């Protein structure tokens, strides 16, 4: 599955499931739970481009990982490098957003 062709519909069935990425020192896996998939403004006549969408992931820790490219692996979707940005902090953990244009 090519990352350029992924759409929000590819991710919607996987809300509530984990994507993993290796910790910086490769000592463990970080679990990013997909908590939300949101289609953004539709672009009529966008041709070969996909409609934009946003993913929200939660990591159940209070440690904030820096924004950057993470190699996220999912048992169904496989491995994709996704740019994540810390977005919110709560008692449940840290939320990270990824926007696809």
Long-range contacts (C-beta under 8 A, 24 or more apart in sequence): 1-77, 1-78, 3-80, 3-81, 4-50, 5-50, 6-50, 6-77, 6-80, 6-100, 7-50, 7-51, 7-53, 8-37, 8-38, 8-39, 8-51, 8-53, 8-100, 10-77, 11-37, 11-53, 11-55, 11-77, 12-37, 14-74, 14-76, 14-77, 17-74, 17-75, 18-74, 19-57, 19-72, 19-73, 19-74, 19-77, 20-72, 20-73, 20-74, 21-70, 21-71, 21-72, 21-73, 22-71, 30-59, 30-65, 30-70, 31-59, 31-60, 32-57, 32-58, 32-59, 32-70, 32-72, 32-84, 32-96, 33-57, 33-58, 33-59, 33-60, 35-95, 40-99, 49-101, 50-100, 52-99, 52-100, 52-101, 53-99, 53-100, 54-97, 54-98, 54-99, 54-100, 55-82, 55-97, 55-98, 55-100, 56-87, 56-95, 56-96, 56-97, 57-84, 57-95, 57-96, 57-97, 57-98, 58-92, 58-93, 58-94, 58-95, 58-96, 59-93, 59-94, 59-96, 60-92, 60-93, 61-93, 61-94, 62-89, 62-93, 62-94, 63-94, 64-89, 64-94, 65-94, 65-96
